[in-house]
């Protein structure tokens, strides 16, 4: 029998505990972002740019990251959406109402703010969707750092909201950010997708077959003109949710999601952040910060997200469509609405799609995303800490009353 002194417990290893924590992915992404900014503003700036634009197998490294690795990120997003919609926190309309309406408000209001700011600049209006997406890894990472100060129900709410938000972003990308379509290759992509669906319907449970088919689908979609990352989402919806015995625990979807999660959190998303967050601040002045793109993005993320999320969430609760998350209060809900303004990964991604031939506008997008996301993270954390302190103070017994009770 092991004694307490000789027992090896995961908690005795700080690094093991860190990488198993919910906040770890967000922390690694923050580190990658800081590293990108440091490199882009150092003597390594030229080497950094040259490395990203070097060509390998017909595509630049930057394209392999944004079109290849991010397809795996979108595959993970699709797996989460499917699982939550069928068996998780979004399995019925009652559960979908609050995060669904909040996500809708959180997409519409930021887009509207961006459009208002850029209304006199037709060349930049195409970026209207940039501030409409929430970065699930960053937002949940910040929320997890607060630990028990935030009710678990609010973490579920934020995760569900961000998942539906990602679904909305996928739809926006497919509808508004595709060009030069090849009808023949698009039809070939649909045929490959139909084959994957047929495999699911016929009871095929071998994950390898789906991955091979998914690789072919990715190539066809890449060549068709539709953004290749959408192949990841399409593949996810074809992966079986249950195994041959009707159980979900060891299904192809569960195994793939479990296998992808650490790679997405600790490699793919940080690599994307490092490749896309690097912006030189050498030529940035106060006048640049007042340009319509960074202003529209920053205001959309910071003000638009909190207004849109809180307004429609309040409407849903006040009309009886939904309820305030369990053991939470309005200030805590407002704090989570602020955290929804952290739009890092998806906002940078949409920004690159919106301005593919204008690197100066992409840099302005990065500046706006960084400002809006940082302000949202700081404000959301401050509000949630203050709300927790206020709740603890309100629930604590009055000193005189406690002393009186103790003398009885």
KABEL-V106488 format. One record per run of one state. SS is the DSSP state (A for helix, B for strand, O for the rest). FROM is the first residue (numbers start at 0). LEN is the number of residues. Records with the same first field share a line. If there is no record, write none. Layout:
# KABEL-V106488
SS = FROM-LEN / FROM-LEN
This chain:
# KABEL-V106488
O = 0-9 / 12-1 / 20-3 / 40-4 / 53-1 / 56-2 / 86-6 / 117-7 / 127-2 / 132-3 / 145-1 / 149-2 / 176-6 / 201-5 / 224-5 / 236-15 / 276-9 / 289-2 / 318-11 / 339-4 / 354-4 / 395-3 / 406-2
A = 9-3 / 13-7 / 23-17 / 44-9 / 60-26 / 92-25 / 124-3 / 129-3 / 135-10 / 146-3 / 151-25 / 182-19 / 206-18 / 229-7 / 251-25 / 285-4 / 291-27 / 329-10 / 343-11 / 358-37 / 398-8
B = 54-2 / 58-2
